[in-house]
Amino acid sequence: MLFFKPEFQNKQGEILNVVDANGKAVGYIAYLYKEDKELYIMGQLEEEGEKQNFIDITSHFIDGLKKAILGDGEKEPNIYIHLGGELMNLYKKDDGTE
């Protein structure tokens, strides 16, 4: 099980550590946004065994950010999430579709 642990926050964004049940940091997620509704989300996961848990919590978190910051429009955030240096697709389903 993974949790978010806030590390830093200001008016334009936040950095959250991703920690396991023992409190060990296994990654992070950060977001920045501009007044003109540009949203950038970056993240890194180090523990490959936690990939699905990471996808579950971050995809719900990102969906909430999109609604809160970008509204219901068609604008999409810029998302860069990595697992051990390899880009992850958070919204890819098991059959390979998005």
C-alpha positions in Angstrom: 0.0 0.0 0.0 1.3 3.5 -0.9 0.5 6.9 0.5 1.3 10.5 -0.3 3.3 12.4 2.2 3.4 16.2 1.5 7.0 17.6 1.2 6.6 21.1 -0.2 3.7 23.4 -1.3 3.3 26.9 -2.7 0.8 28.8 -4.8 1.9 27.2 -8.0 2.2 23.5 -7.0 3.2 20.8 -4.6 5.7 18.0 -4.2 4.5 14.8 -2.6 6.6 11.9 -1.5 5.2 8.5 -2.3 5.8 6.3 0.8 5.1 2.6 1.5 3.3 1.3 4.7 6.7 1.5 6.5 7.2 5.1 5.7 10.0 4.5 3.2 10.0 6.9 0.3 9.6 4.9 -2.9 9.0 7.8 -5.3 7.4 11.2 -5.7 4.8 13.1 -7.6 4.9 16.9 -8.2 2.7 19.3 -10.0 3.0 22.9 -11.1 0.5 25.1 -12.8 0.2 28.5 -14.3 -2.6 31.0 -14.1 -3.4 30.4 -17.7 -4.4 26.8 -16.8 -1.2 25.0 -17.8 -0.7 21.9 -15.6 2.5 19.9 -15.5 2.7 16.7 -13.5 6.0 14.9 -12.9 6.7 11.7 -11.0 9.1 8.9 -10.4 8.6 5.4 -8.8 11.7 3.5 -7.8 10.1 0.2 -6.6 8.9 -1.8 -9.7 6.9 -4.1 -7.4 4.6 -1.2 -6.4 3.8 -0.2 -10.0 0.1 -1.0 -9.9 -0.4 0.6 -6.5 1.4 3.7 -7.8 -0.8 3.8 -10.9 -3.9 3.5 -8.8 -3.2 6.3 -6.5 -1.6 8.7 -9.0 -4.3 8.3 -11.7 -7.0 9.2 -9.2 -4.9 12.1 -7.9 -4.3 13.4 -11.4 -8.0 13.1 -12.3 -8.8 15.3 -9.3 -6.1 17.8 -10.2 -7.4 18.0 -13.8 -10.9 18.9 -12.5 -9.7 21.3 -9.9 -7.2 23.2 -12.0 -8.2 22.7 -15.7 -11.9 22.4 -15.1 -14.1 20.4 -17.4 -12.6 21.6 -20.6 -10.7 19.6 -23.2 -7.3 20.8 -22.1 -5.1 18.0 -20.9 -2.1 18.3 -18.5 1.4 17.5 -19.4 2.2 14.3 -17.6 5.7 12.7 -17.2 5.7 9.7 -14.9 8.7 7.4 -14.8 9.4 3.9 -13.4 13.1 3.4 -13.1 13.8 5.9 -15.9 11.1 4.4 -18.3 8.0 6.5 -19.1 4.8 5.0 -17.7 1.3 5.3 -19.3 -1.0 5.7 -16.3 -4.2 5.3 -18.4 -3.3 2.2 -20.4 -5.7 -0.6 -19.8 -4.8 -4.3 -19.6 -5.6 -4.9 -23.2 -3.2 -2.2 -24.3 -5.8 0.5 -25.1 -6.0 3.9 -23.5 
